[in-house]
Amino acid sequence: MYASVSATGYVTASPLQSALEGAVPVWITAGALVSVLVLSWLFGGAARMMLRGRARLNTTTSMVVAILGTAVGFILAGIIDPTLHVWSGVSVALGVVSAVSAVAVYGLVAARFQHTERASVAELLAAGESDRVEFKSTARINMRSGEKDPRMELIIVKTVSAFLNADGGTLLIGVDDAGTPLGLDADFATLKVPDADRFELWLRDLFTTALGQNAAAAIGVAVETVRAAGGPAPVCRVTCSPSPRPVYLRTGKSTPPEFWLRTGNSTRQLSVDQAAEYIMHRWPLGIGSAAAAQVRAAVRFSTDR
């Protein structure tokens, strides 16, 4: 089956045996597969850094696109010169260029389709509350008592953290539940300098204290003037983009962190097991992190035994 005897009496190898003998060794194939995964992970990571703020590109997608791009590069190398080997300089160069180009093109297309026009405050008020929009009458004043109430501040940071942990959203402060602008005069009066700039500064400090500096840096805060029945009224617009990592709310130094999530038109707190399950599915570990976690678990298991 694999060999035949020639007319001269010598044993000659069949075409199948010759092909098997000339095949690439298994260890080289294994190393090539690992190299492709590592390179695609590096290309995908670089692309995500370049596209930060313009498109959402997860690790798995970027790796798959990079691998497909590399395959296209190798095909082009074969078309140019059929005698080229996979690890030749031309093949590698075309593979790298094609992989980077594929991820870049995909990122640009994703950025184009993921881009949404920013609605004006007036349009948000007319549309009403939804899973992406929430109205709050005040950030500091209890509307029933007319006094400053820390619970109002807590409601604000809960809503913002819930938006960050979901698909993002917009919080409008100085608007009642019906979408009627009330203004921020009551909140301004609680500040030493009652103006929009000082209010924005106070609100950013609140987010930094409660949610952490990284989360606070990604939150947009702006005071805009809208038309109201009694004349122009200032309304604070808080813009929340989906967070690339879990955001925890810390209400105090001695209290455990809380995980809040926007579900429909409501904001709710998840229990520990619910939060762990949600985080695992929304922010899955990358290849490096997953491998490191498996190694740590194996080491702990062997140590315990």
C-alpha positions as CSV (number, residue, x, y, z in Angstrom):
1,M,0.0,0.0,0.0
2,Y,2.8,2.4,0.9
3,A,5.6,0.9,-1.2
4,S,6.2,-1.1,-4.3
5,V,9.0,-3.1,-5.9
6,S,10.5,-1.7,-9.0
7,A,11.7,-3.7,-12.1
8,T,15.2,-3.5,-10.8
9,G,14.3,-5.1,-7.5
10,Y,14.5,-2.0,-5.4
11,V,11.7,-1.0,-3.0
12,T,10.3,2.4,-4.0
13,A,8.1,4.6,-1.9
14,S,4.5,5.3,-3.0
15,P,3.4,8.9,-3.6
16,L,1.4,8.8,-0.3
17,Q,4.4,7.6,1.7
18,S,6.5,10.3,0.1
19,A,3.9,13.0,1.0
20,L,3.8,11.7,4.6
21,E,7.6,11.7,4.9
22,G,7.7,15.3,3.7
23,A,5.0,16.5,5.9
24,V,5.6,19.2,8.6
25,P,6.5,17.7,12.0
26,V,3.7,17.8,14.6
27,W,5.7,20.0,17.0
28,I,6.2,22.6,14.3
29,T,2.5,22.7,13.6
30,A,1.7,23.0,17.3
31,G,4.1,25.9,17.6
32,A,2.6,27.6,14.5
33,L,-0.9,27.4,16.0
34,V,0.2,29.0,19.3
35,S,2.1,31.7,17.4
36,V,-1.0,32.5,15.3
37,L,-3.1,32.9,18.5
38,V,-0.4,35.1,20.2
39,L,0.1,37.3,17.2
40,S,-3.7,37.7,16.6
41,W,-4.1,38.6,20.3
42,L,-1.4,41.2,20.0
43,F,-2.9,42.7,16.8
44,G,-6.3,42.7,18.3
45,G,-5.1,44.4,21.5
46,A,-3.4,47.1,19.5
47,A,-6.5,47.7,17.4
48,R,-8.7,48.0,20.5
49,M,-6.3,50.6,21.9
50,M,-6.4,52.6,18.7
51,L,-10.2,52.4,18.4
52,R,-10.9,53.2,22.1
53,G,-13.8,55.6,22.3
54,R,-14.7,55.1,18.6
55,A,-15.8,51.4,18.5
56,R,-16.4,48.5,20.8
57,L,-14.1,45.6,19.8
58,N,-13.9,42.6,22.1
59,T,-10.9,40.3,22.3
60,T,-12.5,37.3,20.6
61,T,-13.7,39.3,17.6
62,S,-10.4,41.0,17.1
63,M,-8.5,37.7,17.2
64,V,-10.8,36.0,14.7
65,V,-10.5,38.9,12.3
66,A,-6.7,38.9,12.7
67,I,-6.5,35.2,11.9
68,L,-8.7,35.6,8.8
69,G,-6.6,38.5,7.7
70,T,-3.4,36.5,8.1
71,A,-4.9,33.7,6.0
72,V,-5.7,36.2,3.3
73,G,-2.1,37.4,3.4
74,F,-0.8,33.9,3.0
75,I,-3.1,33.3,0.0
76,L,-1.8,36.5,-1.6
77,A,1.8,35.3,-1.0
78,G,0.9,32.0,-2.7
79,I,-0.6,33.8,-5.7
80,I,2.5,36.0,-6.1
81,D,4.9,33.1,-5.8
82,P,3.6,29.5,-5.5
83,T,7.1,28.3,-4.3
84,L,7.0,30.5,-1.2
85,H,7.0,28.8,2.2
86,V,4.8,29.8,5.1
87,W,7.7,31.2,7.2
88,S,9.4,33.0,4.3
89,G,10.0,36.7,4.7
90,V,7.4,37.7,2.0
91,S,4.7,35.4,3.4
92,V,5.2,36.6,7.0
93,A,5.2,40.3,5.9
94,L,2.0,39.9,3.8
95,G,0.4,38.0,6.7
96,V,1.2,40.7,9.2
97,V,0.1,43.5,6.9
98,S,-3.1,41.7,6.0
99,A,-4.0,40.9,9.6
100,V,-3.5,44.5,10.8
101,S,-5.4,45.8,7.8
102,A,-8.3,43.4,8.4
103,V,-8.6,44.5,12.0
104,A,-8.4,48.2,11.1
105,V,-11.0,47.9,8.4
106,Y,-13.3,45.9,10.7
107,G,-12.8,48.5,13.4
108,L,-13.7,51.4,11.1
109,V,-16.8,49.6,9.9
110,A,-17.8,48.8,13.5
111,A,-17.2,52.4,14.5
112,R,-19.5,53.6,11.6
113,F,-22.4,51.3,12.5
114,Q,-22.0,51.7,16.3
115,H,-22.0,55.4,16.0
116,T,-25.3,57.0,17.1
117,E,-26.3,60.6,16.7
118,R,-26.4,62.5,20.0
119,A,-29.9,63.6,20.8
120,S,-30.5,67.0,22.2
121,V,-31.9,67.5,25.7
122,A,-35.1,68.7,24.3
123,E,-35.4,65.5,22.2
124,L,-34.7,63.4,25.3
125,L,-37.3,65.2,27.3
126,A,-39.9,64.7,24.6
127,A,-39.1,61.0,24.3
128,G,-39.4,60.4,28.0
129,E,-37.6,57.9,30.3
130,S,-36.5,54.6,28.9
131,D,-33.8,51.9,29.5
132,R,-31.2,54.5,28.3
133,V,-32.7,57.7,29.8
134,E,-33.5,58.7,33.4
135,F,-34.8,61.9,34.9
136,K,-34.0,63.2,38.4
137,S,-35.5,66.3,39.9
138,T,-32.4,67.1,42.0
139,A,-29.0,65.9,43.0
140,R,-28.9,67.2,46.6
141,I,-32.2,68.6,47.7
142,N,-35.1,66.4,49.0
143,M,-38.1,67.8,47.1
144,R,-40.4,66.9,50.0
145,S,-38.5,68.5,52.8
146,G,-36.7,71.1,50.8
147,E,-33.5,70.3,52.7
148,K,-30.2,68.9,51.5
149,D,-30.3,65.1,51.7
150,P,-27.4,62.7,51.2
151,R,-29.8,60.1,50.0
152,M,-30.4,62.2,46.8
153,E,-26.7,62.0,46.0
154,L,-26.8,58.2,46.5
155,I,-29.6,57.9,44.0
156,I,-27.6,59.8,41.4
157,V,-24.5,57.6,41.7
158,K,-26.6,54.4,41.8
159,T,-28.2,55.4,38.5
160,V,-24.9,56.3,36.9
161,S,-23.2,53.1,38.0
162,A,-26.1,51.1,36.7
163,F,-25.8,52.7,33.2
164,L,-22.0,52.1,33.2
165,N,-22.5,48.4,33.9
166,A,-25.2,48.0,31.2
167,D,-25.3,49.5,27.8
168,G,-24.8,53.1,28.8
169,G,-27.4,55.9,29.1
170,T,-28.1,59.5,29.9
171,L,-29.2,61.0,33.2
172,L,-30.8,64.4,33.2
173,I,-30.8,66.2,36.6
174,G,-33.2,69.0,37.1
175,V,-36.1,67.3,35.4
176,D,-39.2,65.7,36.9
177,D,-40.6,62.3,36.0
178,A,-42.9,63.8,33.4
179,G,-40.0,65.4,31.6
180,T,-40.7,68.9,32.8
181,P,-37.5,71.0,33.3
182,L,-37.3,72.2,36.9
183,G,-33.8,73.7,36.7
184,L,-30.9,73.4,39.2
185,D,-31.4,76.5,41.3
186,A,-32.1,74.5,44.4
187,D,-28.9,72.5,44.0
188,F,-26.9,75.6,43.1
189,A,-28.0,77.2,46.4
190,T,-26.2,74.4,48.4
191,L,-22.8,75.4,46.9
192,K,-20.4,78.1,48.1
193,V,-20.4,79.5,44.5
194,P,-23.9,78.9,43.1
195,D,-23.1,78.4,39.4
196,A,-22.9,75.6,36.8
197,D,-19.1,75.3,36.9
198,R,-19.0,74.7,40.6
199,F,-21.9,72.2,40.3
200,E,-20.1,70.2,37.6
201,L,-17.0,70.1,39.7
202,W,-18.9,68.9,42.7
203,L,-20.7,66.2,40.7
204,R,-17.4,64.9,39.2
205,D,-15.9,64.8,42.7
206,L,-19.0,62.8,43.8
207,F,-18.5,60.3,41.0
208,T,-14.8,59.9,41.8
209,T,-15.4,59.2,45.5
210,A,-18.3,56.8,44.9
211,L,-17.2,55.0,41.7
212,G,-13.5,55.4,41.5
213,Q,-11.3,57.6,39.3
214,N,-11.2,55.4,36.2
215,A,-15.0,55.2,36.1
216,A,-15.5,58.9,36.8
217,A,-13.1,59.9,34.0
218,A,-15.3,58.2,31.5
219,I,-18.5,60.0,32.5
220,G,-19.5,63.2,30.7
221,V,-21.0,66.0,32.7
222,A,-22.5,69.2,31.1
223,V,-25.0,71.8,32.2
224,E,-27.3,72.9,29.3
225,T,-30.1,75.5,29.2
226,V,-33.5,74.4,28.0
227,R,-36.8,76.2,27.6
228,A,-39.2,75.9,30.5
229,A,-42.6,77.4,31.4
230,G,-41.0,80.0,33.7
231,G,-38.2,80.8,31.3
232,P,-34.8,79.2,30.5
233,A,-33.8,76.5,33.0
234,P,-30.4,74.8,33.5
235,V,-30.4,71.0,33.2
236,C,-27.4,68.8,33.9
237,R,-26.7,66.1,31.4
238,V,-24.7,63.1,32.6
239,T,-23.6,60.8,29.7
240,C,-22.5,57.3,30.5
241,S,-20.8,55.0,28.0
242,P,-20.7,51.2,28.6
243,S,-17.8,50.5,30.9
244,P,-15.0,48.1,29.7
245,R,-14.9,46.7,33.2
246,P,-17.2,46.2,36.2
247,V,-18.0,49.4,38.2
248,Y,-18.7,49.1,41.9
249,L,-20.4,51.7,44.1
250,R,-18.8,52.4,47.4
251,T,-21.0,54.3,49.8
252,G,-18.5,54.4,52.6
253,K,-15.1,53.2,53.7
254,S,-16.5,50.5,56.0
255,T,-19.3,49.3,53.7
256,P,-18.9,46.6,51.1
257,P,-19.0,47.6,47.4
258,E,-22.3,47.4,45.6
259,F,-23.0,46.3,42.0
260,W,-25.9,48.1,40.3
261,L,-27.4,47.4,36.9
262,R,-29.9,49.1,34.6
263,T,-32.6,46.6,33.6
264,G,-35.4,48.1,31.5
265,N,-36.6,51.4,33.1
266,S,-35.4,50.5,36.5
267,T,-32.1,50.5,38.5
268,R,-31.5,47.5,40.7
269,Q,-28.8,46.1,42.9
270,L,-27.5,42.6,42.1
271,S,-26.6,40.1,44.8
272,V,-23.1,38.6,45.0
273,D,-23.9,35.5,43.0
274,Q,-26.0,37.4,40.4
275,A,-23.2,40.0,40.0
276,A,-20.6,37.3,39.6
277,E,-22.6,35.5,36.9
278,Y,-23.3,38.8,35.0
279,I,-19.7,39.9,35.1
280,M,-18.5,36.5,33.9
281,H,-20.7,36.8,30.8
282,R,-20.3,40.5,30.1
283,W,-16.6,40.8,30.7
284,P,-15.1,37.4,29.9
285,L,-11.4,36.8,30.7
286,G,-9.0,37.1,27.8
287,I,-6.7,34.2,26.9
288,G,-3.9,35.4,29.1
289,S,-6.1,36.2,32.1
290,A,-8.0,32.9,31.8
291,A,-4.8,30.9,31.5
292,A,-3.3,32.7,34.6
293,A,-6.5,32.0,36.5
294,Q,-6.3,28.3,35.7
295,V,-2.7,28.1,36.7
296,R,-3.4,29.9,40.1
297,A,-6.3,27.5,40.7
298,A,-4.2,24.5,40.0
299,V,-1.4,25.7,42.3
300,R,-3.9,26.4,45.1
301,F,-5.5,22.9,44.6
302,S,-2.1,21.2,44.7
303,T,-1.0,23.2,47.8
304,D,-4.3,22.3,49.6
305,R,-3.8,18.7,49.0
